[in-house]
Amino acid sequence: MGVPLQPPLLAHLAGVVLAAGALSIPANISYAFDESNCILSVQWDDVRPSPRNACDYYTGLYNGNAWVEEKWSEALSKKMAVSLGKNMSFGLRTSCNNIAEGELFKIPLEQNGTAETGATNVSCICHNMEWMACSWKRGRQAPRDTNYHLSFWHDNLEERQRCTNRSVDGDTFRCVFPINCSGQRTLVLSIRSDSEDIQPVCVLTKEDYPIKLHPPTNLKVKRGNTLYLTWNASSSWNGICYQVETNGVRKEPSEDDTTVPLNLEPKKYHILRVRAVLGKVASGCKEIRGLWSEWSEPVYWDERENFETLHIILFVTIPLCAAVLTILLLVYLKRIQLLIFPIIPDPEKVLKRMFEDQREEYLPFEYPSEFIKPDIIKTDYKMS
């Protein structure tokens, strides 16, 4: 979309500048705005006084809050990615020998569509330098059935890519796409609708988008000379800060340490977990560059179980050993037991046996069968 500046506006601004005795403003400024790709193309005529190599052009963008200027080359045109969805303006001025500065000529960038229908509250998080999750809300004046889609591209992409892994939850839209977040590159996001009544929104991100790492994995409590906690690193990048939490108490983070000593209170149950964040290398975790990861899966260390198990073993083993030793003494050392504890006869039994022997001596004698026993003589008296 090419929108040349109106001649009356140019004439008025030129008169103001000349009356002030300042440097001339760039002449015949025109621009074309490609909303689909968030690209602004501007060109102008050279108005630098002689010697021209002593003067430079400065371009600026108003992002809704402040002007951001940068020195431009001698070229009389510029193509740049710009943000949409805000009250954006483009500015151009001249400066000679860093002494005389021309007035910043401002061009308001008008957008198609109805105001306040574009996506709002756009935010993106890069996860583990591998994929990015962006979310936004429906515009305040957008119809309830408005459907948005997100496209993205950067210097290493030949053409823009559309994000297809998207979801909707009420007025909140979310889309996830793979991308290598490392390196210094400008990522351009375009959020549009199929309807021309919906204003497009463009977002430019450099390294200011937050980075969120995956949580550490494979936590283990190991015992060597001391007790220590170990885990697998969240990423191969340097400068990762890890924070250990023990029973809800968080310790000071440490940089690039995946093994830390533990000082746990004995005879208690402990819950340990770890999280990670990308920090500035060699800063000692004083400066961080992203968001803390989610907490890892917890690992448990219960010294009560070991202590109670040891006591149970001792309580069972000691009596058992005493019983075995007692049996051995009773079985294999019977003679020693008899010597130490001789058998004492029972007096009652001894006396009883003595009386039984004496009684047997005084019992009536029974004659054997071969002895003749006296017959009972029967006399028959006959009465004469």
C-alpha positions in Angstrom: 0.0 0.0 0.0 1.7 3.2 -1.1 0.6 6.4 0.5 2.4 9.5 -0.7 2.4 12.6 1.5 0.0 15.4 0.6 1.6 18.4 -1.1 -0.1 21.0 1.2 1.4 19.2 4.2 4.8 19.2 2.7 4.6 22.8 1.8 3.5 23.8 5.3 6.3 21.8 7.0 8.9 23.1 4.6 7.8 26.7 5.3 8.1 26.1 9.1 11.6 24.6 8.7 12.8 27.4 6.4 11.4 30.1 8.7 13.3 28.6 11.6 16.5 28.6 9.6 17.1 24.9 10.2 18.2 22.2 7.9 15.9 21.3 5.1 13.6 18.4 5.6 13.7 15.4 3.2 11.6 16.1 0.1 9.1 14.0 -1.8 8.8 11.5 0.9 6.6 8.5 0.1 6.1 5.2 1.7 4.5 1.8 1.1 3.2 -0.4 3.9 2.9 -4.2 3.4 0.7 -5.1 6.3 0.8 -8.8 5.4 4.6 -8.9 6.0 4.8 -6.0 8.5 7.3 -4.2 6.1 7.5 -0.5 5.7 9.3 0.9 2.7 10.2 4.6 2.6 12.0 6.7 0.0 12.9 10.4 -0.3 14.9 12.9 -2.2 18.3 14.0 -1.1 18.3 17.5 0.6 21.7 17.4 2.3 23.7 20.6 1.8 27.3 20.5 0.5 29.5 18.9 1.4 27.0 16.0 1.6 29.4 13.6 3.2 29.3 15.8 6.3 25.6 15.2 6.8 23.7 12.0 7.7 20.1 10.8 7.8 18.5 9.6 11.0 15.3 7.5 11.0 13.0 6.9 13.9 10.0 4.9 14.9 7.5 5.9 17.5 6.2 2.7 19.3 3.4 4.4 21.1 5.6 5.5 24.1 8.8 7.0 22.8 10.8 7.6 19.6 13.6 5.2 18.8 16.2 6.7 16.4 19.1 5.2 14.5 21.7 6.5 12.1 21.0 5.6 8.5 23.3 5.1 5.5 23.6 7.5 2.6 20.8 5.5 0.8 17.7 7.5 0.1 15.3 4.7 1.0 14.8 2.3 3.8 12.9 -1.0 4.3 12.2 -2.2 7.8 9.9 -4.4 9.8 7.6 -2.4 12.0 5.1 -3.2 14.8 1.4 -2.8 14.2 -1.5 -2.5 16.6 -0.2 0.7 18.2 -0.1 4.4 17.2 3.0 3.9 15.1 4.8 6.8 13.3 7.9 6.9 11.1 10.4 9.8 11.4 13.2 11.2 9.2 15.7 14.0 9.8 19.1 15.3 8.8 22.2 16.0 10.9 25.4 17.7 9.8 28.7 17.3 11.7 26.7 16.4 14.8 26.1 20.1 15.4 23.1 21.1 13.3 20.1 18.8 13.5 17.1 19.0 11.3 13.6 18.6 12.5 12.2 15.1 12.7 9.6 14.7 10.0 6.9 12.4 11.2 4.6 10.1 9.2 1.7 8.5 11.0 1.3 4.9 9.9 -2.4 4.2 9.2 -3.8 0.7 9.3 -6.6 -0.9 7.6 -9.6 -2.3 9.5 -11.7 -1.2 12.4 -9.8 0.3 15.4 -9.4 -1.9 18.5 -10.3 -5.1 16.6 -6.7 -6.4 16.4 -5.1 -8.9 18.8 -4.1 -7.5 22.2 -1.8 -8.6 25.0 0.5 -10.4 22.7 3.2 -12.3 24.6 5.6 -15.0 23.6 7.8 -17.4 25.6 10.7 -19.4 24.1 10.8 -22.9 25.7 14.3 -24.5 26.1 15.5 -22.7 22.9 13.5 -25.2 20.8 10.0 -23.9 20.5 7.9 -20.8 21.1 4.5 -20.4 22.6 2.6 -17.2 21.9 -0.7 -16.1 23.3 -3.0 -13.1 22.7 -6.5 -11.9 23.4 -9.4 -10.9 21.1 -9.6 -7.2 20.4 -12.0 -5.2 22.4 -14.2 -4.3 19.4 -13.7 -7.6 17.6 -16.8 -9.8 17.1 -17.1 -12.9 19.2 -16.6 -15.2 16.2 -13.3 -13.5 15.1 -10.7 -16.1 14.2 -7.0 -15.1 14.2 -4.0 -16.8 12.8 -0.3 -16.3 13.4 2.6 -16.2 11.0 6.2 -15.8 11.7 9.6 -15.4 10.0 13.1 -14.3 10.6 16.4 -13.8 8.6 17.0 -17.5 8.2 13.6 -18.3 6.7 13.1 -17.8 3.0 9.4 -17.3 3.5 7.0 -16.8 6.3 5.6 -19.8 8.1 2.1 -20.1 9.5 1.6 -21.5 13.0 -0.8 -24.5 12.9 -0.6 -25.8 16.4 -3.1 -23.4 17.9 -5.9 -23.5 20.5 -8.6 -21.2 21.8 -9.9 -20.8 25.3 -12.6 -18.2 25.5 -11.1 -14.9 24.4 -7.5 -16.2 24.7 -5.7 -17.6 21.7 -2.5 -19.7 21.9 -0.2 -21.0 19.2 3.0 -23.1 19.5 5.7 -23.4 16.8 9.3 -24.8 16.6 12.1 -22.3 16.4 15.7 -22.0 17.5 15.6 -19.0 19.8 19.4 -18.7 20.1 21.4 -16.1 18.3 20.8 -12.5 17.5 17.9 -12.3 15.1 14.8 -10.4 14.8 11.6 -12.5 14.9 8.6 -11.0 13.2 5.1 -12.1 14.2 2.0 -11.3 12.3 -1.5 -11.9 13.8 -4.2 -11.4 11.3 -7.8 -12.4 10.5 -9.4 -13.5 7.3 -11.8 -10.5 7.6 -10.5 -7.2 6.3 -12.4 -5.4 9.1 -10.0 -6.8 11.7 -6.8 -4.8 12.1 -3.6 -6.8 11.7 -1.0 -6.8 14.5 2.7 -7.1 14.0 5.2 -7.8 16.8 9.0 -7.6 16.5 11.1 -9.4 19.0 14.9 -9.6 19.3 16.4 -11.0 22.4 13.8 -9.5 24.8 11.4 -12.5 24.7 11.7 -14.6 27.8 13.3 -18.0 27.7 11.9 -20.8 29.8 13.9 -24.0 30.2 12.6 -27.5 30.8 12.7 -28.7 34.4 15.7 -30.8 35.5 15.2 -34.6 35.2 16.4 -37.8 36.8 16.8 -36.5 40.3 18.7 -38.9 42.6 19.9 -38.8 46.2 23.2 -40.6 46.6 25.3 -41.4 49.5 29.1 -41.3 49.4 31.3 -39.7 52.0 28.5 -37.2 52.3 24.9 -37.1 51.1 24.3 -35.3 47.8 21.6 -34.6 45.2 22.3 -35.0 41.5 20.2 -34.5 38.3 20.4 -34.1 34.5 21.0 -30.6 33.1 18.0 -28.8 31.5 20.1 -27.7 28.5 23.6 -27.8 27.1 23.9 -24.0 27.4 26.2 -22.4 29.9 25.1 -20.1 32.6 22.1 -22.1 33.8 21.1 -21.5 37.4 19.6 -24.2 39.5 17.7 -23.8 42.7 17.1 -26.7 45.1 14.0 -26.8 47.4 14.0 -29.0 50.5 10.7 -29.4 52.3 9.5 -26.1 50.9 12.6 -24.2 51.8 14.5 -22.8 48.8 18.2 -22.4 48.8 20.3 -19.9 46.9 20.7 -20.8 43.2 24.0 -22.0 41.9 25.4 -21.7 38.3 25.9 -24.9 36.2 26.0 -27.2 39.2 24.1 -30.5 38.7 25.5 -32.0 41.9 25.0 -30.3 45.3 25.8 -31.6 48.8 22.9 -32.1 51.2 22.7 -31.4 54.9 19.5 -33.2 55.9 18.2 -33.5 59.4 18.4 -37.2 60.4 15.5 -39.4 61.3 13.0 -37.3 59.2 11.2 -37.5 55.9 12.5 -35.1 53.1 11.0 -33.9 49.8 13.5 -32.4 47.3 13.0 -30.8 43.9 14.9 -28.5 41.5 14.1 -25.8 39.0 16.3 -24.0 36.4 16.6 -20.6 34.7 18.9 -19.2 32.1 21.3 -16.7 33.6 24.1 -14.5 32.4 27.3 -16.5 32.1 29.7 -16.1 35.0 27.3 -13.8 36.8 26.9 -16.1 39.8 23.1 -16.2 39.1 22.9 -12.5 40.0 21.5 -11.7 36.5 18.9 -13.9 34.8 17.7 -13.8 31.2 14.4 -15.7 31.3 11.8 -17.3 33.4 12.2 -20.1 36.0 11.2 -23.5 34.7 8.6 -25.6 36.4 9.7 -27.6 39.4 11.1 -31.1 38.6 9.4 -34.2 39.7 10.2 -34.6 43.5 12.5 -37.1 44.9 12.0 -38.5 48.4 14.5 -39.3 51.1 13.2 -41.1 54.2 15.8 -41.7 56.9 13.1 -42.8 59.3 12.6 -46.0 57.4 16.3 -46.8 57.5 16.4 -46.0 61.2 13.3 -48.0 62.1 14.5 -50.9 59.9 17.8 -51.0 61.8 16.0 -51.1 65.1 13.7 -53.8 64.0 16.6 -55.9 62.8 18.4 -55.4 66.2 15.3 -56.2 68.2 14.7 -59.4 66.3 18.4 -60.5 65.9 19.5 -60.0 69.5 16.8 -62.3 71.2 17.2 -64.8 68.4 20.9 -65.0 68.9 20.4 -65.4 72.7 17.9 -68.2 72.1 20.3 -70.1 69.8 23.2 -69.8 72.2 21.0 -71.0 75.0 20.0 -74.1 73.0 23.6 -74.8 72.1 24.6 -74.6 75.7 21.7 -76.9 76.8 22.4 -79.5 74.1 26.2 -79.6 73.8 27.2 -78.7 77.3 24.9 -81.2 79.2 27.7 -82.5 81.4 28.7 -79.0 82.4 25.1 -78.3 83.3 25.1 -81.5 85.5 28.2 -80.5 87.2 26.9 -77.0 87.9 23.4 -78.1 88.7 23.6 -81.8 90.0 20.4 -83.9 90.2 19.1 -84.1 93.8 17.1 -87.3 94.5 13.5 -86.9 95.6 13.3 -88.0 99.3 9.7 -89.1 99.0 10.5 -91.5 96.3 13.5 -92.9 98.1 11.5 -93.5 101.3 8.6 -95.0 99.4 10.9 -97.4 97.7 12.5 -98.4 101.0 9.2 -99.2 102.6 8.1 -101.2 99.6 11.2 -103.4 99.8 10.7 -104.1 103.5 7.0 -105.0 103.0 7.9 -107.6 100.5 10.1 -109.3 103.1 7.2 -109.8 105.5 4.5 -111.0 103.1 3.2 -114.7 103.8 5.1 -117.4 102.1 3.3 -119.3 99.5 4.2 -123.0 99.2 5.0 -124.4 95.9 2.6 -127.0 94.4 4.9 -129.9 95.0 4.6 -129.6 98.7 2.0 -131.7 100.3 -0.7 -129.8 102.0 -2.4 -131.3 105.0 -5.7 -133.0 104.0 -8.8 -132.4 105.8 -9.7 -135.8 107.2 -13.3 -136.5 107.0 -14.5 -139.2 109.4 -17.7 -140.9 108.8 -19.3 -142.0 111.9 -21.8 -144.8 111.5 -24.3 -145.1 114.0 -24.8 -148.7 115.0 
